[in-house]
Structure formats: structure tokens, C-alpha cells
Amino acid sequence: MESFFKTLKVERIYQVRYETRAQARLDLVDWIEGYYNRQRLYTSIGFLTSIDYGAALIAV
């Protein structure tokens, strides 16, 4: 979890200025669901996205 929150802060929160909490919440959900889970490659799972890794587990 610490690694996730570090990545979230460095790659998103510190890069964007939010006017409201609602704006921040929507942007962070979009970032997590749109980028972090679907596009970001993870070295610990063989340079796959978490979605691809989960699909590979189900296929086995």
C-alpha cells in the first residue's frame, strides 16, 4: 500500500491542482481506473498491467 500511495502522490497528486474535493475525487478515480490498473506496467508481475495479469490468471 505504501508503494501505491507514493506512486499516486508522485505521478498524479503533486502534478495537478484541484479546486474542490469533488474534482480531486473524480480525477483520482479516473487515474486509478484508467491508467494505474489498465495501462501501467508492473515489474513484479512480469511487465503486465494488473488487468492483463488478472485475465491471465482466470484463463489458466
Sequence and secondary structure as in RCSB ss.txt:
>XXXX:A:sequence
MESFFKTLKVERIYQVRYETRAQARLDLVDWIEGYYNRQRLYTSIGFLTSIDYGAALIAV
>XXXX:A:secstr
 HHHHHHHHHHTGGG   SSHHHHHHHHHHHIIIIITTT  BGGGTSB HHHHHHHHHH 
